[in-house]
Amino acid sequence: MQAPSLHYSITPSLRCMTPGLEHYLVVSALLFCLGLLGVVTRRNLLVMYMSLELMLNAANLALVSFSRFNDNLNGQILVFFIITVAAAEVSVGLALIVALYRKRQTAHVEDLTTMKL
């Protein structure tokens, strides 16, 4: 009697279930379009700001997926620095939105068309 093998081969049906580069890029494009739709249609500054961040994260997802499928870590390292800079940008952006809200008592874009004090 032969001992059972510890190495199992992946069946062809399971091999085609792994997501490829095109799957990641489709998700990235959908996220980017959703963010673009939020920027174009919404008039609240906070929602527009969150939509811009969604667009940035969609670009990061595309960059990481290209990096992964090319077996190159440069894209992932670049995304690490982009996320670091985006964290600082979020704090400055939210501070500006809060300052505008305190001054004008509104966060709607059409009420902030003139930047006069």
C-alpha positions as CSV (number, residue, x, y, z in Angstrom):
1,M,0.0,0.0,0.0
2,Q,1.3,3.4,-1.0
3,A,1.4,6.4,1.3
4,P,-1.0,9.2,0.3
5,S,0.7,12.1,-1.5
6,L,0.8,15.4,0.4
7,H,1.0,17.5,-2.8
8,Y,-2.4,18.1,-4.3
9,S,-2.8,19.4,-7.8
10,I,-5.2,22.2,-8.6
11,T,-8.0,21.1,-10.8
12,P,-8.6,23.2,-14.0
13,S,-11.9,24.4,-12.7
14,L,-10.3,25.9,-9.6
15,R,-7.5,27.4,-11.6
16,C,-9.8,29.6,-13.6
17,M,-11.5,30.9,-10.5
18,T,-8.4,32.9,-9.4
19,P,-8.9,36.6,-10.3
20,G,-6.6,37.9,-13.0
21,L,-5.3,41.4,-13.8
22,E,-8.4,42.3,-15.8
23,H,-10.6,41.6,-12.7
24,Y,-8.7,44.0,-10.6
25,L,-8.7,46.7,-13.3
26,V,-12.4,46.4,-13.8
27,V,-13.0,46.9,-10.0
28,S,-10.5,49.8,-10.1
29,A,-12.4,51.4,-13.1
30,L,-15.7,50.9,-11.4
31,L,-14.5,52.6,-8.2
32,F,-13.0,55.4,-10.2
33,C,-16.2,56.0,-12.1
34,L,-18.2,55.9,-8.8
35,G,-15.9,58.5,-7.4
36,L,-16.2,60.6,-10.5
37,L,-20.0,60.4,-10.4
38,G,-19.9,61.5,-6.8
39,V,-17.7,64.5,-7.6
40,V,-19.9,65.6,-10.6
41,T,-23.4,65.1,-9.1
42,R,-23.0,65.9,-5.4
43,R,-22.9,69.4,-4.0
44,N,-21.7,68.7,-0.5
45,L,-18.0,69.4,0.1
46,L,-17.6,66.4,2.4
47,V,-19.2,64.0,-0.1
48,M,-17.1,65.5,-2.9
49,Y,-14.0,65.0,-0.8
50,M,-14.8,61.4,-0.1
51,S,-15.4,60.8,-3.8
52,L,-12.0,62.3,-4.6
53,E,-10.4,59.9,-2.0
54,L,-12.3,57.0,-3.7
55,M,-10.8,58.0,-7.0
56,L,-7.3,58.1,-5.5
57,N,-7.8,54.6,-3.9
58,A,-9.0,53.3,-7.3
59,A,-5.8,54.5,-8.9
60,N,-3.9,52.9,-6.0
61,L,-5.6,49.6,-6.6
62,A,-4.7,49.6,-10.3
63,L,-1.1,50.4,-9.4
64,V,-0.9,47.6,-6.9
65,S,-2.5,45.1,-9.3
66,F,0.0,46.0,-12.1
67,S,2.8,45.7,-9.6
68,R,1.6,42.3,-8.4
69,F,1.1,40.8,-11.9
70,N,4.5,42.1,-13.1
71,D,6.3,40.7,-10.1
72,N,7.7,44.1,-9.3
73,L,7.4,45.8,-5.9
74,N,8.0,49.3,-7.1
75,G,4.3,50.0,-7.6
76,Q,3.5,48.8,-4.1
77,I,6.2,50.9,-2.6
78,L,4.9,53.9,-4.5
79,V,1.3,53.2,-3.2
80,F,2.7,53.2,0.3
81,F,4.1,56.7,-0.1
82,I,0.9,57.8,-1.9
83,I,-1.2,56.6,1.1
84,T,1.1,58.4,3.5
85,V,0.8,61.7,1.6
86,A,-2.9,61.2,1.3
87,A,-3.3,60.9,5.0
88,A,-1.6,64.3,5.5
89,E,-3.8,65.7,2.6
90,V,-6.9,64.5,4.3
91,S,-6.1,66.2,7.6
92,V,-5.4,69.6,5.8
93,G,-8.5,69.2,3.5
94,L,-10.8,68.4,6.4
95,A,-9.4,71.4,8.4
96,L,-10.2,73.7,5.5
97,I,-13.7,72.3,5.1
98,V,-14.3,72.7,8.9
99,A,-13.0,76.3,8.7
100,L,-15.3,77.1,5.7
101,Y,-18.2,75.6,7.6
102,R,-17.6,77.6,10.7
103,K,-17.3,80.8,8.6
104,R,-20.3,80.2,6.3
105,Q,-22.5,77.7,8.3
106,T,-22.9,75.6,5.1
107,A,-21.0,72.9,3.3
108,H,-22.8,73.1,0.0
109,V,-20.7,74.2,-3.0
110,E,-23.3,76.5,-4.5
111,D,-23.3,78.6,-1.3
112,L,-19.5,78.9,-1.4
113,T,-19.2,80.3,-5.0
114,T,-17.8,83.6,-3.8
115,M,-14.8,83.3,-1.5
116,K,-15.1,86.8,-0.1
117,L,-15.1,87.1,3.7
